[in-house]
């Protein structure tokens, strides 16, 4: 996700969002731009802190993902690597949903393009991932049935990603034990206060900057031809 403030010129911070389809567990990492070196490094960082094994990646068609380095890494690590169809954003609907409900609702739409803002984003996401995954329940679709022109949907009871992991058969007992220990150490009220503090600092940094790029209107000077140049 781009933090360009509506003007996609120059370098600006980006947010890498990885979302697990089964549990809704969401990981966020801020990078200085879309260069594949930063994105690849962020993917490795996220993989190290995941509470479950990474089995595969499904990305969009950006060059930060569609490159030889990431492909070779997935082949060497025996990870399934797939991509969305071109011009079909709904193929990545799980990530797109989190981009709004988690990222945009927290950091908004301002431009972040300095080292100080990148650092605050990283510190904010370190708290946001805990607050979202351990304390924010979400609804998961159970069935969908079309009745004429209407679609009837039913959902499972709301659960946090943490609660879904505890009931997942593919998560080891040791991983579940570590999750429970981590959950007992967390205080949602303290996390929320820290998030608000980092948000205020992020907006303060963004608001004190002068506009980096200005749209200037250039008036065209009338063409003048000297008489001696006429033939």
Buried (B, 14 or more C-beta within 10 A) or exposed (E): BBBBBEEEEEEBBBBBBBBBEEBBBBBBBBBBBBBBEBBBBBBEEBBEEEBBEBEEBBBBEEEBBBBEEBEEBBEEEEBEBEBBEEEEEEBBEBBBBBBEBBBBEBBBEBBBBBEEBBBBBBBBBBBBBBBBBBBBBBEBEEEEEEEEEEEEEEEEEEBBBBBBBBEBEEBEEEBBEEBEEEBEEBEEEEBEEBBEBBBEBBBEBBEEBEEEEEEEEEEEEEEEEEEEEEE
